[in-house]
């Protein structure tokens, strides 16, 4: 087997094809609608793993929110900056990026933890809890599986996938200091021949206070 690709290598290679195939996952739309319905005007929103900027940063910034996207892929950052000029995009690994405490009214994390060791995911969740203002909102979407460093295929490339079973991930979010306010799961089939259906799990949470 060839060396598994890193997250940056994988998404540099995929580029805008990701948006064509995965860009409108229903649980992501549900998460964005929740934020649009709940956030106060001109909220500061951090989008971790912002990808092409669509639909998340585009829809939130179009509604007047101040969005900053983080992504490890410079190709994705370039695409997002071109497609969503109203938002700010930073080429960074969230594990090495710092924010002042109580900076954000909301944080989104849609699929970035699938290529992150479990201990790193736990550390980032704790960071998110500190970065949110009291009462701030957190929305997480992932593919829930009890898997750690399992070789997986994505767009014809092999990467190492790590995730959590649903109840285990809920416990990790709560252990980070966040109050889980809801979960929603549904099966998604990507618009790519030969791609099997997969479960998508949405967890919504808030920082107490």
Secondary structure, 3 states (H helix, E strand, C coil): CCCCCCHHHHHHHHCCHHHHHHCCCHHHHHHHHHHHHHCCCCCEEEEECCCCCCCHHHHHHHCCCEEEEEECCHHHHHHHHHHCCCCEEEECCHHHCCCCCCCEEEEEEECHHHHCCHHHHHHHHHHHHHHEEEEEEEEEEECCCCEEEEEEEECCEEEEEEECCHHHHHHHHHHCCEEEEEEEEEEECCCCCCCCCEEEEEEEEEECC
